[in-house]
Amino acid sequence: MGQKEPSGKGKKLIVLHIGSTDGFVPGGLLCFESKTNSSDYHDEMNGSTFFEWFAKMLPLLKENAVIVMDNAAYHSVKKDRIPVMSWKKQEIINWLESKGENITYPTTKGALLSKVRTIHTDDHEKYVIDEYAKDNNKTILRLPPYHCELNPIELAWSSVKRYVRTHNTTFKLKDVHELLKRGVELVTPEMWTNFVGHVIKDEEKFWKIDNITDDFMDEEPEEGARHILTIGDTSSDSDSD
């Protein structure tokens, strides 16, 4: 019998990279071993780690580059965090005083948070990395929620993971790390160009569906009729819809 494949439990590699039609950006790979056995890598990827990597990446990109990313929590740290109930009372007081608010004692968390809700600054709506990118002549383009298929790097990762899965025989993290680096090297600029083209076609399809939907909903239905929209693919296998 061959070596038994692990169950999937245990430590994992957490990976970051960035690419375009020129290929993966040289020097852009960040790969580190998880410290826990959690199945959710978001437990260990945080805003500080991402920002540190992001700041190192910007000088490697072309001027006026547009950076496409999703809305993961570690991408979306607000420039000015707003106090919530989980904050300590003194932290909320410090935040309010930094905004020029006078605190009347005695007070409660509930009263403090009510005062927080009356304060609005432009920084409440700004993200740390968006502002940092802007200061460095780059632009962040955030994808609509739950539309990872509009990010070409997802297709690049599929290629890398397929290579690792096919060639992984030892299931040791050290060996997987080497396979990962090799898999990244094998994703060529030509492949990236195809990935980007595929996403552009998907985006055009979504725009077309949106326009059809708008036109359809603007039509006045006949009396007693209802608008019914059915969304699916052209597959003959109903289970695939």
Backbone bond lengths (Angstrom), bond angles and torsions (degrees), N, CA, C in turn:
res aa  C-N    CA-C-N  psi(-1)  N-CA   C-N-CA  omega(-1)  CA-C   N-CA-C  phi
1 M - - - 1.463 - - 1.530 109.86 -
2 G 1.341 116.29 147.51 1.459 120.80 176.97 1.514 111.04 -79.42
3 Q 1.324 114.95 178.02 1.451 120.10 179.84 1.516 110.45 -66.62
4 K 1.324 116.14 134.86 1.457 121.01 -179.16 1.523 110.42 -72.42
5 E 1.328 115.80 132.39 1.460 119.68 179.58 1.521 109.61 -73.75
6 P 1.340 118.35 135.11 1.463 121.84 -179.56 1.518 111.72 -60.16
7 S 1.333 115.69 159.71 1.462 121.11 -176.62 1.516 112.95 -75.17
8 G 1.328 117.74 -13.05 1.462 120.08 -176.23 1.512 111.81 105.56
9 K 1.340 115.97 -13.17 1.450 119.99 177.06 1.523 109.21 -80.39
10 G 1.326 116.29 153.18 1.453 120.82 179.48 1.514 111.16 117.72
11 K 1.319 115.63 -177.03 1.457 120.56 -177.54 1.529 110.83 -70.68
12 K 1.339 114.19 154.32 1.461 120.51 -176.13 1.520 109.49 -132.91
13 L 1.320 115.20 169.57 1.456 121.29 173.30 1.525 108.92 -97.26
14 I 1.312 116.08 132.55 1.465 122.13 176.51 1.532 106.91 -105.10
15 V 1.335 116.23 127.97 1.464 120.41 -168.55 1.524 111.35 -127.83
16 L 1.335 115.76 137.99 1.458 123.12 172.57 1.527 108.44 -128.18
17 H 1.324 116.43 144.64 1.462 120.47 173.96 1.522 108.24 -160.90
18 I 1.312 115.42 171.59 1.461 121.17 -179.31 1.517 108.23 -146.41
19 G 1.335 116.61 143.75 1.452 119.38 -176.98 1.514 112.58 -156.56
20 S 1.340 115.05 174.47 1.463 122.31 179.60 1.527 107.58 -154.59
21 T 1.320 116.46 -166.01 1.468 119.29 177.83 1.522 111.66 -65.42
22 D 1.323 117.63 -11.14 1.463 121.39 173.87 1.526 111.56 -84.41
23 G 1.332 116.53 -3.43 1.457 121.19 -177.73 1.515 111.69 103.24
24 F 1.337 116.80 -179.55 1.459 120.21 173.40 1.530 108.43 -59.91
25 V 1.328 116.60 139.96 1.465 121.04 -178.71 1.530 109.24 -70.43
26 P 1.343 118.31 121.71 1.469 120.44 178.21 1.528 110.87 -56.88
27 G 1.313 116.28 131.68 1.457 120.71 -179.45 1.514 113.71 85.37
28 G 1.327 117.28 2.72 1.462 120.46 -175.11 1.512 115.34 -91.90
29 L 1.326 117.98 -5.51 1.461 120.45 -175.57 1.527 111.25 -78.67
30 L 1.328 115.81 125.93 1.461 121.99 170.74 1.516 107.04 -119.14
31 C 1.319 116.57 124.20 1.464 121.19 -178.69 1.516 108.07 -140.76
32 F 1.329 116.53 124.28 1.456 119.74 178.00 1.526 110.36 -142.67
33 E 1.306 114.78 157.16 1.463 121.37 -176.64 1.521 110.15 -82.99
34 S 1.330 115.42 136.09 1.463 119.39 177.18 1.523 109.96 -65.56
35 K 1.325 115.47 149.96 1.465 120.21 179.55 1.525 111.84 -92.36
36 T 1.316 116.65 -12.56 1.460 120.83 -178.70 1.524 109.32 -126.50
37 N 1.316 115.70 176.53 1.466 121.54 177.51 1.528 112.02 -98.56
38 S 1.323 116.09 14.74 1.458 120.15 -178.01 1.520 110.49 -61.38
39 S 1.329 115.53 143.55 1.467 120.13 178.85 1.525 111.44 -81.59
40 D 1.343 117.32 -10.07 1.458 121.54 -177.53 1.517 109.46 -106.03
41 Y 1.340 117.37 109.53 1.461 120.67 -177.62 1.516 111.64 -66.58
42 H 1.360 117.97 -18.24 1.455 119.94 178.64 1.526 111.45 -63.16
43 D 1.347 116.62 -18.73 1.464 119.13 178.42 1.522 111.40 -64.52
44 E 1.325 117.79 -25.61 1.461 120.62 -174.94 1.521 113.83 -116.65
45 M 1.303 117.76 -15.78 1.461 120.41 174.64 1.527 107.47 -92.01
46 N 1.309 117.75 116.56 1.457 120.84 -177.29 1.520 110.89 -125.42
47 G 1.328 115.53 176.53 1.455 120.45 -176.10 1.507 113.46 -61.76
48 S 1.332 117.74 -36.57 1.463 121.07 -178.09 1.522 111.11 -67.88
49 T 1.342 116.17 -45.26 1.464 120.61 179.16 1.526 110.53 -62.81
50 F 1.335 115.61 -43.60 1.460 119.39 -178.96 1.526 110.95 -65.65
51 F 1.331 117.38 -43.14 1.461 119.89 -178.25 1.530 111.07 -63.76
52 E 1.323 116.56 -40.72 1.465 120.04 178.99 1.529 110.85 -59.54
53 W 1.342 115.58 -44.59 1.470 119.99 177.25 1.526 110.80 -66.10
54 F 1.329 116.58 -44.34 1.466 122.72 -177.18 1.530 111.18 -60.09
55 A 1.333 116.94 -42.64 1.457 121.35 -178.93 1.528 111.13 -63.77
56 K 1.327 116.45 -32.81 1.463 120.25 178.45 1.532 111.22 -75.59
57 M 1.327 116.84 -26.05 1.457 120.63 -176.84 1.528 113.23 -78.64
58 L 1.322 117.35 -35.08 1.465 120.00 -171.90 1.527 113.40 -55.09
59 P 1.338 120.14 -42.39 1.475 118.64 179.02 1.525 113.37 -64.80
60 L 1.333 117.47 -16.77 1.458 120.59 -179.45 1.524 112.33 -85.08
61 L 1.330 116.92 -9.38 1.462 121.40 -175.86 1.520 111.14 -96.18
62 K 1.322 115.45 160.21 1.457 120.90 178.33 1.529 110.21 -69.61
63 E 1.339 115.35 156.41 1.450 120.31 176.53 1.534 109.98 -60.43
64 N 1.326 115.26 142.26 1.471 122.38 177.70 1.527 112.67 61.85
65 A 1.323 117.24 24.47 1.465 120.54 177.67 1.528 110.55 -63.53
66 V 1.336 115.85 146.19 1.464 122.40 173.53 1.521 107.25 -105.37
67 I 1.324 116.40 122.38 1.456 121.93 -174.47 1.531 109.15 -105.28
68 V 1.327 116.29 116.56 1.467 121.98 -178.05 1.525 109.08 -91.27
69 M 1.333 116.66 129.48 1.462 119.68 177.22 1.524 109.81 -152.31
70 D 1.334 114.81 162.70 1.459 119.18 178.75 1.524 109.80 -87.49
71 N 1.328 115.89 -168.37 1.458 120.94 -174.15 1.518 112.99 -106.54
72 A 1.338 116.86 33.20 1.463 120.15 177.45 1.523 109.64 -56.41
73 A 1.326 115.90 151.14 1.469 120.64 -175.83 1.518 111.88 -56.73
74 Y 1.334 117.41 -39.28 1.462 118.79 -177.41 1.528 112.36 -75.57
75 H 1.340 117.91 -10.79 1.462 121.89 171.46 1.524 110.91 -86.51
76 S 1.313 116.68 -15.40 1.465 121.10 -162.52 1.523 113.94 -122.32
77 V 1.319 116.31 35.61 1.463 120.14 176.77 1.525 108.51 -71.53
78 K 1.327 116.82 125.51 1.455 121.13 -178.30 1.527 110.62 -73.09
79 K 1.327 115.48 146.28 1.457 120.73 179.17 1.523 110.54 -63.43
80 D 1.310 115.81 -36.78 1.463 120.57 177.43 1.521 107.75 -124.74
81 R 1.335 116.36 101.44 1.464 120.19 -179.14 1.519 109.62 -67.85
82 I 1.321 115.26 140.33 1.460 121.00 -179.50 1.525 108.91 -99.32
83 P 1.331 117.90 131.09 1.474 120.58 -179.62 1.523 112.62 -57.85
84 V 1.320 115.39 143.21 1.463 122.88 175.01 1.523 108.13 -131.56
85 M 1.330 116.68 175.23 1.454 121.45 -174.09 1.522 113.04 -59.25
86 S 1.356 117.24 -28.28 1.463 120.07 -177.95 1.531 112.30 -72.48
87 W 1.346 117.11 -14.50 1.457 119.88 176.95 1.526 110.15 -69.16
88 K 1.328 116.44 150.64 1.453 119.78 173.07 1.532 109.40 -70.84
89 K 1.312 115.35 151.73 1.466 120.77 -175.98 1.530 111.43 -56.14
90 Q 1.324 116.89 -44.31 1.456 120.04 -177.61 1.530 111.33 -66.48
91 E 1.346 116.80 -31.89 1.460 120.10 177.42 1.530 110.75 -65.06
92 I 1.326 115.51 -39.31 1.470 119.50 178.27 1.524 110.09 -65.97
93 I 1.328 115.89 -42.06 1.469 120.46 178.49 1.531 110.31 -61.42
94 N 1.318 115.69 -45.48 1.475 119.29 179.42 1.520 111.24 -59.62
95 W 1.349 116.70 -41.23 1.461 121.17 179.46 1.519 110.92 -63.05
96 L 1.330 116.18 -45.81 1.466 120.21 179.92 1.523 111.40 -63.15
97 E 1.323 116.46 -42.21 1.468 119.70 -179.83 1.520 111.23 -66.17
98 S 1.364 116.69 -30.82 1.469 119.45 177.60 1.522 111.39 -68.14
99 K 1.348 116.39 -18.96 1.461 121.32 177.45 1.528 111.54 -94.70
100 G 1.342 116.12 6.51 1.462 119.92 177.93 1.506 114.33 86.69
101 E 1.332 117.44 12.12 1.457 121.09 -179.37 1.526 110.91 -83.55
102 N 1.333 116.26 141.04 1.459 121.96 174.17 1.522 109.16 -94.58
103 I 1.308 116.57 131.25 1.463 121.51 -177.55 1.523 109.57 -100.04
104 T 1.320 115.54 127.95 1.459 121.53 177.10 1.518 109.43 -97.12
105 Y 1.323 116.86 125.54 1.467 121.08 -178.72 1.523 109.65 -102.72
106 P 1.344 118.46 153.07 1.478 126.39 -6.97 1.528 110.63 -71.57
107 T 1.323 115.56 159.68 1.456 120.42 -179.32 1.522 109.34 -146.50
108 T 1.317 115.76 166.28 1.466 121.58 -179.89 1.524 109.33 -121.72
109 K 1.338 115.56 164.67 1.461 119.79 176.68 1.524 110.90 -58.69
110 G 1.342 115.09 -42.72 1.465 119.02 -178.71 1.519 111.60 -59.40
111 A 1.345 116.61 -42.35 1.463 120.59 179.44 1.518 110.82 -67.11
112 L 1.323 116.66 -39.25 1.463 120.60 179.19 1.520 111.02 -64.21
113 L 1.346 116.28 -43.58 1.467 119.75 -179.22 1.527 111.41 -68.44
114 S 1.319 117.04 -30.16 1.468 119.66 174.74 1.523 110.30 -63.90
115 K 1.332 116.03 -38.55 1.464 120.33 177.14 1.526 110.45 -68.25
116 V 1.353 116.34 -36.76 1.465 120.69 177.96 1.523 110.48 -57.25
117 R 1.337 115.97 -41.50 1.464 120.35 -175.85 1.525 113.04 -68.02
118 T 1.333 117.26 -14.36 1.470 119.89 179.20 1.522 111.64 -89.69
119 I 1.325 116.09 -6.31 1.461 120.32 -176.21 1.519 109.60 -103.93
120 H 1.310 116.06 133.32 1.468 120.19 177.58 1.520 109.03 -135.95
121 T 1.312 116.12 130.20 1.462 121.03 172.40 1.519 108.05 -128.17
122 D 1.307 116.30 156.37 1.476 120.54 -179.62 1.523 111.14 -59.26
123 D 1.337 116.24 -30.82 1.460 119.64 -176.88 1.523 112.53 -68.72
124 H 1.347 117.54 -16.07 1.468 120.22 177.25 1.526 110.91 -59.35
125 E 1.320 116.70 -34.03 1.463 121.40 -173.63 1.525 112.63 -99.09
126 K 1.321 117.42 1.71 1.463 120.34 -176.63 1.523 111.07 -100.85
127 Y 1.333 115.16 142.98 1.454 120.83 177.31 1.531 110.11 -97.57
128 V 1.333 115.48 144.99 1.457 121.11 -177.55 1.529 111.17 -57.08
129 I 1.334 116.85 -49.73 1.467 118.35 -174.54 1.524 111.92 -72.56
130 D 1.330 118.15 -30.16 1.460 120.53 177.44 1.526 110.65 -62.78
131 E 1.334 115.20 -44.33 1.462 119.51 -179.11 1.524 110.87 -69.83
132 Y 1.331 116.79 -37.37 1.463 120.56 178.54 1.528 110.00 -65.47
133 A 1.336 116.02 -42.30 1.467 120.19 178.04 1.530 110.55 -61.88
134 K 1.332 116.17 -43.99 1.463 120.50 -179.73 1.525 111.11 -60.82
135 D 1.326 116.40 -39.79 1.468 120.36 178.75 1.529 111.93 -65.39
136 N 1.345 116.12 -18.67 1.460 120.95 -179.39 1.532 112.22 -111.77
137 N 1.340 115.32 25.49 1.475 121.69 175.86 1.526 113.30 60.65
138 K 1.323 116.51 36.21 1.456 122.44 174.84 1.528 108.31 -125.00
139 T 1.329 116.44 159.67 1.464 121.39 -179.25 1.519 110.38 -126.29
140 I 1.332 116.60 134.37 1.463 121.59 174.90 1.522 109.15 -93.33
141 L 1.324 116.73 127.63 1.469 122.16 174.06 1.520 107.62 -114.17
142 R 1.330 115.81 112.51 1.471 120.41 -177.33 1.527 110.89 -91.62
143 L 1.312 115.32 135.89 1.463 120.74 179.81 1.518 110.50 -74.64
144 P 1.337 117.32 155.02 1.467 119.45 171.46 1.529 108.86 -61.11
145 P 1.332 118.19 147.74 1.465 120.46 179.05 1.531 111.60 -54.76
146 Y 1.332 115.57 140.23 1.468 123.40 175.07 1.536 112.86 64.77
147 H 1.328 117.36 29.16 1.465 120.88 177.48 1.517 110.71 -126.72
148 C 1.329 116.04 54.65 1.467 120.14 179.76 1.520 111.58 -64.68
149 E 1.340 117.30 -19.08 1.469 119.56 179.69 1.529 111.75 -67.73
150 L 1.328 117.35 -10.32 1.456 120.88 177.60 1.533 111.93 -92.09
151 N 1.321 116.93 9.26 1.463 120.94 176.46 1.526 108.91 -113.10
152 P 1.338 118.15 114.26 1.473 120.97 -176.86 1.518 113.82 -57.93
153 I 1.339 118.18 -26.16 1.460 119.24 -176.47 1.530 111.29 -66.08
154 E 1.327 117.76 -21.84 1.461 119.98 176.77 1.530 110.51 -62.76
155 L 1.326 116.46 -37.56 1.464 120.36 177.59 1.525 110.61 -71.32
156 A 1.339 116.10 -36.08 1.464 119.13 176.41 1.524 110.63 -64.35
157 W 1.340 116.65 -42.34 1.468 119.68 178.60 1.523 110.99 -63.70
158 S 1.313 117.86 -36.24 1.464 120.46 178.72 1.523 110.22 -60.42
159 S 1.327 116.25 -40.85 1.457 120.67 178.65 1.526 110.77 -65.10
160 V 1.335 116.37 -44.45 1.467 120.59 -179.68 1.523 110.35 -63.17
161 K 1.323 117.20 -46.68 1.473 120.86 -177.94 1.531 111.28 -64.85
162 R 1.330 115.49 -34.88 1.470 118.81 178.16 1.529 110.21 -64.04
163 Y 1.335 116.16 -40.74 1.466 120.02 179.05 1.532 110.19 -64.52
164 V 1.327 116.79 -45.96 1.466 120.34 -179.68 1.521 110.83 -62.08
165 R 1.325 116.08 -45.01 1.465 120.52 -178.07 1.533 111.27 -63.18
166 T 1.320 116.64 -38.25 1.466 121.02 -177.90 1.517 112.36 -70.84
167 H 1.344 116.88 -34.74 1.468 120.86 -172.75 1.526 113.70 -104.20
168 N 1.311 117.17 -0.46 1.459 119.94 -177.99 1.535 110.25 -80.71
169 T 1.322 116.37 111.91 1.472 120.61 -179.38 1.521 112.72 -116.72
170 T 1.332 117.37 -20.01 1.472 119.82 -176.82 1.524 112.36 -100.12
171 F 1.337 116.40 -24.18 1.471 122.51 -177.72 1.523 112.49 59.31
172 K 1.331 116.34 27.68 1.461 121.45 175.50 1.529 108.36 -99.12
173 L 1.342 115.99 137.94 1.454 119.53 -175.26 1.528 112.45 -57.97
174 K 1.319 116.95 -37.57 1.460 120.16 -179.95 1.524 110.41 -60.94
175 D 1.324 116.65 -43.17 1.463 120.94 -179.90 1.524 111.11 -71.07
176 V 1.339 115.86 -38.25 1.468 119.85 178.07 1.525 110.02 -62.66
177 H 1.331 116.00 -39.05 1.471 120.44 178.78 1.529 110.57 -59.27
178 E 1.320 116.80 -44.01 1.467 120.67 179.17 1.528 111.15 -65.64
179 L 1.338 116.09 -40.69 1.463 119.76 177.44 1.528 110.58 -63.89
180 L 1.318 116.18 -38.20 1.456 120.55 178.89 1.519 110.76 -60.69
181 K 1.324 116.55 -47.68 1.467 120.07 179.89 1.527 110.73 -61.40
182 R 1.324 116.76 -40.06 1.460 120.51 178.27 1.527 110.61 -66.65
183 G 1.326 116.38 -41.03 1.463 120.35 178.51 1.518 111.87 -60.94
184 V 1.329 116.45 -38.96 1.467 121.02 177.63 1.524 110.08 -64.59
185 E 1.316 116.97 -42.56 1.475 120.98 -179.88 1.525 111.69 -61.47
186 L 1.325 116.92 -29.60 1.467 120.78 -175.95 1.527 113.18 -81.51
187 V 1.338 117.20 -9.81 1.469 120.05 176.92 1.530 107.47 -84.86
188 T 1.320 116.26 101.21 1.460 122.76 -171.84 1.534 111.88 -82.70
189 P 1.340 117.00 163.85 1.463 119.80 173.74 1.530 112.52 -56.76
190 E 1.330 116.85 -34.94 1.472 120.03 178.10 1.529 110.48 -63.05
191 M 1.334 116.36 -40.86 1.461 119.83 177.67 1.526 110.42 -64.95
192 W 1.328 116.03 -43.45 1.460 120.23 178.26 1.532 110.91 -60.14
193 T 1.327 116.80 -40.73 1.468 120.35 178.71 1.523 109.99 -61.05
194 N 1.332 117.30 -40.67 1.468 120.78 177.43 1.523 111.00 -66.21
195 F 1.329 117.00 -39.19 1.469 120.48 178.92 1.536 110.33 -62.00
196 V 1.327 115.53 -45.41 1.464 119.71 179.54 1.529 110.52 -63.30
197 G 1.329 116.53 -42.37 1.460 119.99 178.41 1.519 112.14 -61.37
198 H 1.336 115.65 -39.70 1.467 120.22 178.92 1.532 110.78 -62.71
199 V 1.330 116.30 -42.87 1.466 120.40 -179.96 1.523 111.09 -66.06
200 I 1.334 117.00 -39.16 1.465 120.26 178.37 1.532 110.55 -60.97
201 K 1.325 116.79 -39.76 1.467 119.96 177.26 1.524 111.16 -64.63
202 D 1.343 116.21 -41.05 1.471 119.42 177.60 1.520 110.48 -63.21
203 E 1.328 116.08 -41.27 1.462 120.36 179.72 1.528 110.59 -62.81
204 E 1.326 116.37 -43.20 1.469 120.36 178.47 1.525 110.57 -62.64
205 K 1.344 115.63 -36.52 1.467 119.54 178.24 1.528 110.62 -63.95
206 F 1.333 116.19 -42.99 1.468 120.11 179.11 1.531 111.21 -63.67
207 W 1.353 116.27 -40.96 1.457 119.12 177.85 1.532 110.66 -61.70
208 K 1.321 115.34 -41.06 1.466 119.77 -179.74 1.523 110.40 -63.05
209 I 1.343 116.18 -44.08 1.467 120.25 179.10 1.522 110.57 -62.37
210 D 1.358 116.50 -41.51 1.466 120.28 179.21 1.522 110.82 -61.51
211 N 1.340 116.23 -43.50 1.464 119.61 -178.83 1.522 111.50 -67.00
212 I 1.338 116.65 -40.76 1.469 119.90 177.55 1.529 109.95 -62.36
213 T 1.329 115.65 -43.00 1.463 120.12 179.77 1.519 111.39 -62.25
214 D 1.351 115.87 -44.44 1.467 119.55 178.96 1.527 111.00 -60.04
215 D 1.329 116.44 -46.97 1.463 119.89 -179.29 1.516 110.81 -62.80
216 F 1.332 116.17 -41.11 1.453 120.52 -177.87 1.527 111.09 -65.09
217 M 1.358 115.39 -43.55 1.463 119.09 -177.64 1.519 111.77 -71.91
218 D 1.348 117.28 -23.35 1.460 120.14 178.45 1.529 111.91 -76.99
219 E 1.341 116.90 -18.55 1.461 119.46 179.02 1.525 109.93 -69.26
220 E 1.294 115.24 141.41 1.467 120.40 176.98 1.524 108.96 -80.79
221 P 1.354 117.96 116.05 1.466 119.02 179.55 1.525 111.19 -70.77
222 E 1.307 115.64 151.62 1.464 119.53 176.03 1.524 109.07 -63.72
223 E 1.298 116.63 155.14 1.457 121.47 -177.27 1.537 110.27 -56.39
224 G 1.297 116.38 128.65 1.460 121.20 179.57 1.508 114.28 85.72
225 A 1.357 117.71 -7.06 1.462 121.08 -178.80 1.523 109.88 -90.32
226 R 1.326 115.92 159.88 1.463 121.95 177.88 1.512 109.28 -127.68
227 H 1.342 115.66 147.85 1.462 120.53 173.17 1.522 108.49 -81.14
228 I 1.325 117.02 123.50 1.468 121.50 176.85 1.520 108.14 -125.57
229 L 1.345 116.47 121.01 1.457 121.45 178.19 1.512 109.56 -108.37
230 T 1.329 117.06 130.31 1.463 122.03 175.90 1.519 108.17 -117.45
231 I 1.333 116.24 124.19 1.460 120.91 -177.56 1.518 109.02 -114.22
232 G 1.323 117.22 129.28 1.462 121.23 178.65 1.511 108.97 -168.04
233 D 1.325 117.01 -169.28 1.462 119.40 176.64 1.514 109.28 -110.75
234 T 1.331 115.62 -172.61 1.463 119.65 -176.87 1.507 112.62 -96.63
235 S 1.358 115.74 11.54 1.462 119.45 -178.89 1.522 110.89 -65.29
236 S 1.320 115.17 143.62 1.470 119.31 177.12 1.513 110.88 -80.38
237 D 1.336 116.59 -12.47 1.460 120.92 179.57 1.524 108.90 -90.01
238 S 1.313 116.96 107.05 1.470 120.08 -175.28 1.517 112.37 -63.24
239 D 1.349 117.50 -23.88 1.460 119.59 -179.88 1.519 112.53 -70.00
240 S 1.327 117.30 -15.96 1.451 119.99 -175.59 1.524 112.28 -86.72
241 D 1.338 117.39 -10.73 1.480 120.11 -177.76 1.523 109.76 -75.56
